[in-house]
Structures are given as C-alpha cells and as structure tokens.
Amino acid sequence: MADTAQPKIKLHWLDRSRSQRIVWLLEELKLPYELEIYHRNKETRLAPPELEKVHPLGKSPVITIAAAGVAEPVVLAESGFITQYLVDNTAEGKRLVPPRWRDGLEGQLGGETEAWIRYQYYLHYAEGSFMPVLVMALVVGALKSPAVPFFIRPISSLLANRVFSSFIFPNARRNLGLIEAHLGSSGGDYLCGASLTAADILMSFPLIAAQHRFDAFGAFQGGSWAAEFPRTAAYVARLEAEEGYKRSVERIREIDGDFEATF
C-alpha cells in the first residue's frame, strides 16, 4: 500500500518581505508548513552558511518538500517557480489559475484564454522585468544616502539623479503603464479577471513594497504615481485588504515580531 502521509513543507526564510507572498500563497492553498528563519551577516549582509546548504545561492524564499519514501527533499527556489509548482500540484491551486482553454480550442496552439496567457506572463514578469527596475532604484538611491562620505556625495548624487531621470523613472513609468492597461482590460479587479490568482499574489510584493518609493523616482502626471495610474493604486490597496494577505502578515508577526513590506 502506498504511503499517503502528508509531505512536510518548510519555507526557508531570510527576507521577510520577499518571503511574505509565499506565506500568503501557502495560506491560500491551505498547506501545512514550517518556517525556518535565517539572519544575514551584519557586516557582509550575505546569507549564513546554513542557508547556502539548502540552496547554493543562499537566497530566499526557498521551499523544501520532504515526501514519504523519497530520500532527499525537493528544493524549490525562485518565487515564480515556487508559485507555479505549488499551484499546479495542489487541489486548492486550481482556484488560483484562470481557465486555460477557449471553448472548442482545447489543446490547440493559440487556443488559450487571454486570462491564462496573462497569468503565465505575470509569473515571469514580476521577477524578470519589474523587480530589476526597483532593485536598481534601491542600489542607485544609496549613492545619495548619508552612508556616502560627504565630500563625494555631491558627485554621487549627481550621477544617481542622472540614472534616475534617464533610465529608472522612464522604465518604472512604462511598467506601471503596462499594469494600469492590463487592469483596465482584465474585465475585473485583478490582473487576470474578476478573481484573485497566484499571479496577483506574486505581484503583491514589488507593488506593495515600492508604492511609497515611486514618487521619488521622478515627476508623474497629476503630481504622483497614484494620480497617473489610479487603477494600479487601487489594485495595490485591494491586495493589502485581501484576507489572505492580512493572515500572512499576522503569521509573520507572530513568528518574527514585526513586518514591513520593503525591499
């Protein structure tokens, strides 16, 4: 008789904000899980050796799944892949994915629904296109911080402002415009339609974490990013109001004492 014991899922956690959306996903999927918390080296800001033993890049989130009868646990890294794997392999995951096929076009190349195509796109877009712009803003913005010696800061600030005006701001604005347009054409309150999907959960981190930083990138029409992209601003508020989002934040606070969406 096959062993039907529930696999043991462990979320290896280094960065609270980046891991929070995976906690949200696990809560939505109603999967039991454990959290193992790691802390960066205070001097180097690098992951501890213990996390590198789980995954050689020493990044989080990482999930391990220990199944009965399997010698080594499955190790899942990269938020998009973790999301796709868990949704595709759990019963509750079906409600977080739009229907795939248009009627009469099942199994045909190009027969997929617009909602499903968009869902798949956002699983890769969140980390592949959107996050690099935000990370660059964080890194370049550090050139203007008090950590830079005061006699160098005028030059470093000038360089940072040039990068923001010529690259970061135009690209952030272009990405926000894409999201705004998709929200306007989805036929609902979410990126892929009327219902929350795993793609929305994945997109929650970069949008919620960056919402208070966007206005520092440059001059948006109407005086703020929220004024220029009102659907996106409303969408961010909607994600923060989701019960699953609030449960995940409370879960993090129970374990780690505090939570702030930042990157």
C-alpha positions in Angstrom: 0.0 0.0 0.0 1.3 3.4 -0.9 2.3 5.8 1.8 -0.1 8.7 1.8 1.5 10.7 4.6 1.3 14.5 4.0 4.6 15.8 2.6 6.5 18.1 5.0 6.8 21.6 3.6 9.4 24.0 5.0 9.8 27.6 4.0 13.4 28.8 4.5 13.2 32.5 5.2 15.8 35.2 5.0 14.0 38.3 3.8 10.6 38.8 5.4 9.1 40.9 2.6 10.2 38.7 -0.2 9.0 35.6 1.6 5.7 37.0 2.7 3.9 36.4 -0.6 4.9 32.7 -0.4 3.4 32.6 3.1 0.3 34.1 1.6 0.3 31.5 -1.1 0.7 28.7 1.4 -2.2 30.0 3.4 -4.4 30.3 0.3 -3.5 26.7 -0.6 -4.3 25.5 2.9 -1.0 23.7 3.1 0.6 22.9 6.5 4.2 24.3 6.6 7.1 25.2 8.9 9.2 28.3 8.8 12.9 28.3 9.3 14.3 31.7 9.8 17.9 32.8 8.9 19.7 36.0 9.6 22.2 37.9 7.3 25.7 38.5 8.4 25.6 42.0 9.9 28.8 43.1 8.2 28.6 41.5 4.7 24.8 41.3 4.5 25.2 37.9 3.0 23.2 34.8 3.9 24.6 32.4 6.5 26.3 29.2 5.5 23.3 27.2 6.8 21.0 28.7 4.1 23.7 28.0 1.4 23.5 24.3 2.4 19.8 24.4 1.5 20.4 26.2 -1.8 23.9 27.2 -3.1 22.9 30.8 -3.9 21.9 31.4 -0.3 18.7 33.3 -1.3 15.2 33.2 0.0 12.5 32.2 -0.3 13.4 28.6 -0.7 11.0 25.7 -0.1 11.9 22.1 0.7 9.3 19.4 0.4 10.1 16.1 2.2 7.8 13.4 0.8 7.4 9.9 2.4 9.6 7.3 0.6 11.8 9.9 -1.0 15.4 10.1 0.3 16.1 13.7 -0.5 13.7 16.6 -0.2 12.6 18.6 -3.3 14.2 22.0 -3.2 12.3 24.9 -4.9 13.9 28.3 -5.4 12.8 31.4 -7.3 9.4 32.8 -6.3 7.8 32.3 -9.7 8.8 28.7 -9.9 7.7 28.0 -6.3 4.3 29.6 -7.1 3.8 27.6 -10.3 4.9 24.3 -8.7 2.6 24.6 -5.7 -0.4 25.8 -7.6 0.0 23.1 -10.3 0.3 20.3 -7.7 -2.3 21.1 -5.1 -6.1 20.8 -5.1 -6.6 24.3 -3.9 -4.3 25.7 -6.6 -7.0 25.3 -9.2 -9.0 28.2 -8.0 -5.9 30.5 -8.3 -5.4 29.8 -12.0 -7.7 31.1 -14.8 -9.3 28.6 -17.1 -6.8 27.6 -19.8 -8.7 26.9 -23.0 -11.3 28.7 -25.0 -14.3 26.6 -25.9 -13.6 24.3 -28.9 -9.9 25.1 -29.0 -8.7 22.8 -26.3 -5.1 21.6 -26.8 -4.5 23.9 -29.8 -1.6 26.2 -30.1 -3.1 29.7 -29.6 -6.3 28.3 -28.1 -5.6 29.6 -24.6 -7.7 32.2 -23.0 -6.4 35.8 -22.6 -6.6 35.4 -18.8 -4.5 32.3 -18.8 -1.8 33.8 -21.1 -1.7 36.9 -18.9 -1.4 34.8 -15.8 1.5 32.9 -17.2 3.2 36.1 -18.3 3.0 37.7 -14.8 4.5 34.6 -13.2 7.7 35.5 -15.1 7.3 39.3 -15.3 7.3 40.0 -11.6 10.9 39.0 -11.1 12.1 39.1 -14.7 11.1 42.6 -15.7 9.6 44.6 -12.9 11.8 43.8 -9.9 15.1 44.6 -11.7 14.0 48.3 -12.1 13.1 48.5 -8.5 16.3 46.9 -7.3 18.3 49.3 -9.5 16.4 52.2 -7.9 17.4 50.9 -4.4 21.0 50.5 -5.3 21.4 53.8 -7.2 19.4 55.6 -4.5 22.1 54.5 -2.0 24.5 56.9 -3.8 22.6 59.8 -2.3 22.4 58.4 1.3 24.3 59.6 4.3 26.4 56.4 4.1 28.3 58.0 1.2 31.2 60.3 2.5 30.0 63.9 2.4 32.9 65.1 0.1 31.9 62.5 -2.5 28.1 62.8 -2.1 27.6 65.8 -4.5 29.2 63.8 -7.3 27.5 60.5 -6.4 24.1 62.3 -6.1 24.6 63.9 -9.5 25.3 60.6 -11.0 22.3 59.0 -9.2 20.0 61.7 -10.4 21.1 61.2 -13.9 20.4 57.4 -13.8 17.0 58.0 -12.3 16.0 60.6 -14.9 17.4 58.7 -17.9 16.6 55.1 -17.0 14.9 54.2 -13.8 12.0 56.7 -13.9 11.1 56.1 -17.6 11.2 52.3 -17.1 9.2 52.4 -13.8 6.6 54.6 -15.5 6.5 52.2 -18.5 5.9 49.2 -16.3 3.3 51.0 -14.2 1.6 51.9 -17.5 1.5 48.2 -18.6 0.0 47.1 -15.3 -2.6 50.0 -15.5 -3.6 48.9 -19.0 -3.9 45.3 -18.0 -6.1 46.2 -15.1 -8.3 48.3 -17.4 -8.7 45.4 -19.8 -8.9 42.4 -17.5 -12.7 42.6 -17.0 -12.4 42.6 -13.2 -10.5 43.9 -10.3 -7.4 41.8 -10.7 -4.7 41.4 -13.4 -6.3 38.3 -14.9 -10.0 39.0 -14.4 -12.6 39.1 -11.6 -10.8 36.7 -9.2 -7.6 36.7 -7.3 -4.9 34.5 -8.9 -1.5 33.3 -7.9 -0.1 35.9 -10.3 -1.7 38.7 -8.2 -0.1 37.2 -5.1 3.3 37.1 -6.8 2.9 40.7 -7.9 1.9 41.9 -4.5 5.5 42.2 -3.2 7.0 44.6 -5.7 4.0 46.8 -5.8 3.3 47.0 -2.1 6.9 47.4 -1.2 7.6 50.1 -3.8 4.4 52.1 -3.5 5.9 54.7 -1.2 9.1 55.0 -3.3 7.7 55.6 -6.7 7.1 59.3 -6.3 10.8 59.8 -5.5 11.7 58.4 -9.0 10.5 61.4 -10.9 7.6 63.7 -11.8 4.4 61.8 -12.6 1.4 63.3 -14.3 -1.0 64.7 -11.7 1.7 65.1 -9.1 2.0 61.4 -8.0 2.2 57.9 -9.4 -1.2 57.2 -7.9 -2.7 60.1 -9.8 -1.3 59.0 -13.1 -2.1 55.3 -12.5 -5.2 55.2 -10.4 -6.3 51.6 -11.3 -2.9 50.4 -10.1 -3.0 52.4 -6.9 -6.5 51.0 -6.2 -5.2 47.5 -7.0 -2.4 47.8 -4.5 -4.9 48.8 -1.8 -7.1 45.9 -2.8 -4.2 43.4 -2.4 -3.4 44.8 1.1 -7.0 44.3 2.0 -7.1 40.7 1.0 -7.8 38.4 3.9 -5.0 36.0 2.8 -2.6 38.9 2.7 -3.5 40.0 6.2 -3.3 36.4 7.5 0.2 36.1 6.1 1.3 39.4 7.8 -0.1 38.3 11.1 1.7 34.9 10.8 5.0 36.7 10.2 4.4 39.0 13.1 3.7 36.0 15.4 7.0 34.4 14.5 9.3 37.4 13.9 7.7 40.2 15.8 7.3 42.7 13.1 6.6 43.1 9.4 7.1 45.9 6.9 6.8 45.5 3.1 10.1 46.7 1.8 13.0 45.7 -0.4 
